[in-house]
């Protein structure tokens, strides 16, 4: 009888846990579907009755619009695959191998070299790097290499490097690569030095844990599965630079860069004057007013057109390997770790994006550009702080910077924002805090701001022009072609 009661109590406890998890999942799904499908439109106000209320209401709508763009363009293509990869890292990578190559006692040259250049291979944004950072850190990676990976990974993907050099100038492109790699290593080394005592204690706790059972699969199978999942992420998150040729229903045609797409509208950054707006300004156009919108043909956009076929092939490969190589216990453990990361990261990412959308609506680009028009310490510091707080998806920082530079932003603050923006944002800061704690997060953010500020001041002193030569030629061409 006692044994029966014990089994009954365990069963009730398990059922209660499952009910709670299903409720959390239902809440996540409900928020995602709401953000994805809710019809949104910017309200019109005359601003005379209560301009403050009108501004706040407009900022709330903009926050929902940014959240909708995030749900439609990043959640399924970027965040979800990265969460599965983080779960796989925790499940399939052995603690010994991680400690050997990325742990506190690992060879510094090897660990920091791998961490600093990994972004060129991954070609993903911070949303994808965050779950992988959490995964490797939790199974024993040292704080230094993990911080180096966290900083350098989103900043030096290949597409961002080439787009920066092409649009903003060769000098900024080269400075971005060098700054991200060098500062990633410096930040990692400083983090490891400042927190060496707590990291030693964490390493001892990790090593004291009982050895996991021997792997039921050879290393090449685990590596193949992780490689296929990473390939899926790269293709699913393959970002289109957004250069478009737009034809409106009333016959107008113009070139623009697509900033955001929501259920009912497109935010387009103009490359030439249109609709009474100057080049580089953002206009919101209802989809019903657009007759056609086509990509400017490049090799990047060609791959983007086939990205789901390529990602689907990699996904099918992962599914086949899982069926062939994983037993039910392995699969259950993988899904369990993925779900734990999802509960930890998704609310913070969605909440952070919403707050960034609200703040961004209250601070127009021209006001930001006016604050960073010289190469002073204050200007570079402002650019670094703005970069650390605001969310920049892969490649979107380039057209945003182009617009700021057209409005007078100096080269120095431009580099400062490039070095701080892709690596950090308010959503990522919230996630990092949940993984490493308040003190380490505060030091990491401070180091990013300081490094970006110093790099901006140095670069601005070497290249003091407010616009690079390449950018000036492009601006002159635009003005001559479209008076």
Beta strands, then each sheet from edge to edge (+ up, - down):
strand 1: 243-248
strand 2: 253-261
strand 3: 265-270
strand 4: 282-286
strand 5: 290-295
sheet 1: 4+ 3- 2+ 1- 5+
end
